[in-house]
C-alpha cells in the first residue's frame, strides 16, 4: 500500500475539494452520501461541468427506491451519471421526515 508521500508525488496538482452531503435518486435506489465538489461551486455547476461517466459518493448509504430499507453502506460508491434522476443537497430536503435515509439531525424539532 502506498504512503501519503508517494500519493502526493503521483498527483502533485490535485485540487482541494469540499464535501457536500447529498441525496441522489439513481435508477431504483436512493443514495445518501458526500459529493466532493470544488470550493464555492454550486451543486448544479459541479454536475454540469463533469464529462465523467460516474461520480463518486463517499460515506454512502444505498436504500431501496421507497427509502425505507437500507440495502448497503460503503466507504465509496460510484454512481452512473446516466442513471441519475435527481440530486439534492441533504440540507435542502423539506419532507417527508419519516424516511430512513434522512438523518435525525436534519429533521425539524418536534
Backbone as numpy.savetxt, mean C-alpha at the origin, in Angstrom:
# Nx Ny Nz CAx CAy CAz Cx Cy Cz
23.89 -13.11 2.53 23.05 -11.93 2.53 23.94 -10.70 2.53
23.60 -9.70 1.72 24.40 -8.48 1.59 24.18 -7.58 2.79
25.26 -6.87 3.18 25.10 -5.92 4.27 24.69 -4.56 3.71
24.37 -3.63 4.61 23.87 -2.31 4.19 24.88 -1.57 3.35
26.17 -1.71 3.67 27.22 -1.01 2.92 27.26 -1.50 1.47
27.13 -2.81 1.27 27.11 -3.38 -0.08 25.88 -2.90 -0.84
24.73 -2.89 -0.18 23.49 -2.43 -0.82 23.62 -0.97 -1.25
24.23 -0.14 -0.41 24.40 1.28 -0.74 25.34 1.45 -1.93
26.36 0.63 -2.02 27.30 0.71 -3.14 26.62 0.35 -4.45
25.66 -0.57 -4.41 24.95 -0.99 -5.62 23.95 0.05 -6.09
23.39 0.82 -5.17 22.36 1.80 -5.52 22.66 3.15 -4.88
23.75 3.79 -5.28 24.12 5.04 -4.63 23.18 6.19 -4.93
22.35 6.05 -5.94 21.45 7.14 -6.33 20.00 6.86 -5.94
19.82 5.98 -5.00 18.47 5.65 -4.53 17.83 6.88 -3.91
16.58 7.14 -4.26 15.86 8.31 -3.76 15.13 7.97 -2.47
15.14 8.90 -1.55 14.41 8.72 -0.30 12.92 8.79 -0.59
12.16 7.90 0.01 10.71 7.89 -0.16 10.04 7.88 1.19
8.80 8.31 1.19 7.96 8.26 2.38 6.96 7.14 2.20
6.40 6.68 3.30 5.35 5.67 3.18 3.99 6.33 3.43
3.00 5.85 2.70 1.63 6.34 2.83 0.72 5.13 3.04
0.00 5.07 4.17 -0.94 3.97 4.36 -2.08 4.09 3.36
-2.34 3.00 2.63 -3.38 3.01 1.60 -4.23 1.76 1.67
-5.41 1.86 1.07 -6.25 0.70 0.84 -6.42 0.60 -0.68
-6.21 -0.61 -1.22 -6.24 -0.84 -2.65 -7.27 -1.94 -2.94
-8.14 -1.68 -3.90 -9.03 -2.74 -4.41 -8.39 -3.24 -5.69
-7.99 -4.50 -5.69 -7.33 -5.09 -6.85 -7.95 -6.46 -7.10
-8.62 -6.59 -8.23 -9.27 -7.86 -8.53 -10.29 -8.20 -7.47
-10.14 -9.37 -6.88 -11.09 -9.84 -5.86 -10.55 -9.68 -4.44
-9.58 -8.78 -4.26 -9.02 -8.57 -2.94 -9.01 -7.09 -2.57
-8.99 -6.86 -1.27 -8.72 -5.55 -0.70 -7.38 -5.67 -0.01
-6.47 -4.77 -0.33 -5.12 -4.82 0.23 -4.88 -3.54 1.00
-4.44 -3.68 2.24 -4.10 -2.54 3.09 -2.61 -2.62 3.35
-1.90 -1.53 3.08 -0.46 -1.55 3.30 0.14 -0.18 3.12
1.46 -0.15 3.09 2.22 1.09 2.95 2.73 1.20 1.52
2.33 2.28 0.84 2.83 2.57 -0.50 3.99 3.53 -0.35
5.09 3.26 -1.02 6.28 4.12 -0.93 6.19 5.17 -2.03
6.16 6.44 -1.61 5.96 7.56 -2.53 7.07 8.59 -2.36
7.27 9.38 -3.40 8.23 10.47 -3.32 7.69 11.53 -2.35
8.58 12.16 -1.58 8.13 13.20 -0.64 7.37 14.32 -1.35
6.32 14.78 -0.71 5.50 15.90 -1.19 4.78 15.62 -2.51
4.59 14.36 -2.87 3.83 14.01 -4.08 2.43 13.57 -3.68
1.47 13.93 -4.50 0.10 13.44 -4.30 0.05 11.98 -4.72
-0.86 11.23 -4.12 -1.05 9.83 -4.47 -1.34 9.69 -5.96
-2.20 10.54 -6.48 -2.56 10.51 -7.90 -1.33 10.68 -8.79
-0.48 11.63 -8.44 0.74 11.85 -9.22 1.65 10.63 -9.17
1.79 10.05 -7.99 2.66 8.89 -7.83 2.19 7.72 -8.70
0.88 7.50 -8.73 0.34 6.39 -9.52 0.38 6.68 -11.02
0.19 7.93 -11.40 0.17 8.28 -12.82 1.55 8.29 -13.47
2.61 8.51 -12.69 3.94 8.58 -13.30 4.59 7.22 -13.48
4.04 6.21 -12.84 4.68 4.90 -12.92 4.34 4.18 -14.22
5.34 3.58 -14.81 5.15 2.71 -15.97 5.35 1.26 -15.57
5.46 1.04 -14.26 5.72 -0.30 -13.75 4.47 -1.17 -13.87
4.69 -2.45 -14.10 3.59 -3.39 -14.16 3.07 -3.74 -12.77
3.90 -3.47 -11.75 3.53 -3.79 -10.37 3.92 -2.63 -9.46
3.14 -2.46 -8.39 3.55 -1.56 -7.32 3.76 -2.42 -6.07
4.64 -1.98 -5.22 4.92 -2.71 -3.98 4.19 -2.06 -2.82
3.54 -2.89 -2.02 2.95 -2.46 -0.76 3.66 -3.23 0.34
4.18 -2.50 1.32 4.86 -3.16 2.43 3.94 -3.22 3.63
4.28 -4.10 4.57 3.47 -4.32 5.77 2.01 -4.52 5.36
1.80 -5.43 4.41 0.51 -5.58 3.74 -0.37 -6.66 4.36
-1.67 -6.39 4.31 -2.68 -7.36 4.71 -3.65 -7.49 3.54
-3.92 -8.71 3.12 -4.79 -8.97 1.97 -6.08 -9.61 2.48
-7.20 -8.98 2.14 -8.51 -9.43 2.57 -9.34 -9.86 1.36
-10.36 -10.71 1.63 -11.30 -11.05 0.58 -12.05 -9.80 0.16
-12.73 -9.84 -0.97 -13.37 -8.66 -1.55 -14.37 -7.99 -0.62
-15.05 -8.74 0.22 -16.03 -8.14 1.13 -15.34 -7.48 2.32
-14.06 -7.74 2.50 -13.29 -7.09 3.55 -13.40 -7.69 4.92
-14.10 -8.82 5.05 -14.33 -9.41 6.37 -13.25 -10.41 6.78
-12.66 -11.10 5.83 -11.74 -12.20 6.17 -10.34 -11.91 5.66
-9.38 -11.97 6.59 -7.98 -11.81 6.23 -7.50 -13.07 5.53
-6.99 -12.92 4.30 -6.46 -14.06 3.56 -5.01 -14.32 3.95
-4.19 -13.27 4.01 -2.81 -13.40 4.48 -2.21 -12.03 4.72
-1.10 -12.02 5.44 -0.32 -10.81 5.67 1.09 -11.10 5.19
1.78 -10.06 4.71 3.14 -10.24 4.20 3.93 -8.96 4.38
5.24 -9.10 4.48 6.12 -7.94 4.59 6.04 -7.09 3.33
5.86 -7.74 2.19 5.72 -7.01 0.92 4.79 -7.80 0.00
3.94 -7.06 -0.72 3.06 -7.65 -1.72 3.23 -6.83 -3.00
3.44 -7.51 -4.10 3.51 -6.85 -5.40 2.12 -6.90 -6.02
1.58 -5.74 -6.36 0.21 -5.63 -6.88 0.27 -5.24 -8.35
-0.40 -6.00 -9.20 -0.46 -5.70 -10.62 -1.22 -4.39 -10.85
-0.58 -3.44 -11.50 -1.26 -2.17 -11.76 -2.45 -2.36 -12.70
-2.42 -3.40 -13.52 -3.53 -3.67 -14.42 -4.77 -4.15 -13.67
-4.59 -4.68 -12.45 -5.70 -5.20 -11.66 -6.28 -4.19 -10.67
-5.64 -3.03 -10.54 -6.10 -2.04 -9.55 -7.39 -1.39 -10.02
-8.41 -1.45 -9.18 -9.69 -0.82 -9.45 -9.71 0.57 -8.82
-9.24 0.68 -7.57 -9.17 1.98 -6.91 -8.15 1.94 -5.77
-7.67 3.12 -5.41 -6.70 3.30 -4.33 -7.13 4.51 -3.53
-7.04 4.42 -2.20 -7.35 5.57 -1.35 -6.37 5.61 -0.19
-5.98 6.81 0.21 -5.21 6.91 1.45 -6.07 6.38 2.59
-5.49 5.63 3.47 -6.26 5.03 4.55 -6.95 6.08 5.42
-6.31 7.22 5.61 -6.93 8.25 6.44 -8.08 8.97 5.74
-8.31 8.68 4.47 -9.43 9.28 3.74 -10.70 8.42 3.79
-10.58 7.20 4.30 -11.74 6.30 4.38 -12.71 6.83 5.43
-13.95 7.04 5.03 -14.97 7.60 5.93 -15.89 6.53 6.50
-16.31 5.58 5.72 -17.14 4.48 6.18 -17.09 3.36 5.17
-17.48 2.19 5.46 -18.05 1.72 6.72 -16.96 1.54 7.79
-17.35 1.64 9.03 -16.40 1.54 10.13 -16.23 0.12 10.62
-17.11 -0.79 10.23 -17.11 -2.13 10.80 -16.36 -3.17 9.96
-15.53 -2.73 9.02 -14.78 -3.69 8.21 -13.50 -4.10 8.94
-13.10 -5.33 8.74 -11.94 -5.88 9.45 -10.64 -5.17 9.10
-10.53 -4.64 7.90 -9.26 -4.08 7.46 -9.00 -2.66 7.94
-10.00 -1.99 8.49 -9.81 -0.61 8.96 -9.28 -0.64 10.39
-8.07 -0.11 10.61 -7.50 -0.14 11.97 -8.37 0.64 12.95
-8.39 0.20 14.18 -9.21 0.85 15.21 -8.85 2.33 15.36
-7.58 2.67 15.19 -7.14 4.06 15.33 -7.75 4.97 14.26
-8.17 4.40 13.13 -8.76 5.20 12.05 -10.26 5.38 12.22
-10.85 4.69 13.16 -12.31 4.76 13.39 -12.65 5.94 14.30
-13.82 6.54 14.12 -14.20 7.66 14.99 -14.49 7.16 16.40
-14.32 8.02 17.40 -14.65 7.61 18.76 -16.15 7.36 18.91
-16.47 6.44 19.77 -17.90 6.10 19.98 -18.53 6.98 21.01
